[in-house]
């Protein structure tokens, strides 16, 4: 889960072991604390997908359900999936609080338990991009999408704040060999590699999500405590390395910061993707 490129073929990686470690990372902390701040991304993606009431929608690697809730608010028939049960439970609580009928199911993005062509729309916001086997995850999204249906994605770009966070973490904890960087999902070239044979038409819009916090230090406190990959990274380092990493991350956040009043207003670029499937 790093933005550092690896020359090792994916086939050489122990993907099962890597997936297990990733599961532990995303289960650590409480991603929902960060995830809820990203709600606007799910709303924007659902509008770009031009969702229609009654459509059957699958949210893959849904986390705590931002895109799920956005689709349910548009009267879609939504199935929300993730491989972390605690995140599904947070999504279930949010849907219950809003009275939204959503089906929540634990599922692996690389092995979706659904029949071919089951959904009108298949989507993922900052989720499927972190799967170890990118080709398999993309193939699964395309498989369960109906011909003429749409795949919607929101993916951080390599040069974004989040892309650079993972690059910084990789300096302290090298990424597993054989796994392509998640941020490649934020490039048009990689999307064509992953979905090319399934694409009838594709639209890619560059957008920014604004991270807004009391300060860079406050941002780091929240991410270090609740964002699983960062939480696990700090836990794996000794005190000196933890301080060095914290200094680097604060500097990174300040580099992106547009605010001049002591708060943090830091844009992180992502691409919003809508694919019409063949």
Secondary structure, 3 states (H helix, E strand, C coil): CCCCCCCCCHHHCCHHHHHHHHHHHHHCCCHHHHHHHHHHHHHHHHHHCCCCCCCEEEECCCCCCHHHHHHHCCCCEEEEEECCHHHHHHHHHHHHHHCCCEEEEECECCECCCCCCCEEEEEEECCHHHCCCHHHHHHHHHHHEEEEEEEEEEEECCCCHHHHHHHHHHHHCCCCCCCCCHHHHHCHHHHHHHHHHHEEEEEEEEEEEEEEECCHHHHHHHHHHHCHHHHHHHHCCCHHHHHHHHHHHHHHHHHHECCCCCCEEEEEEEEEEEEEEC
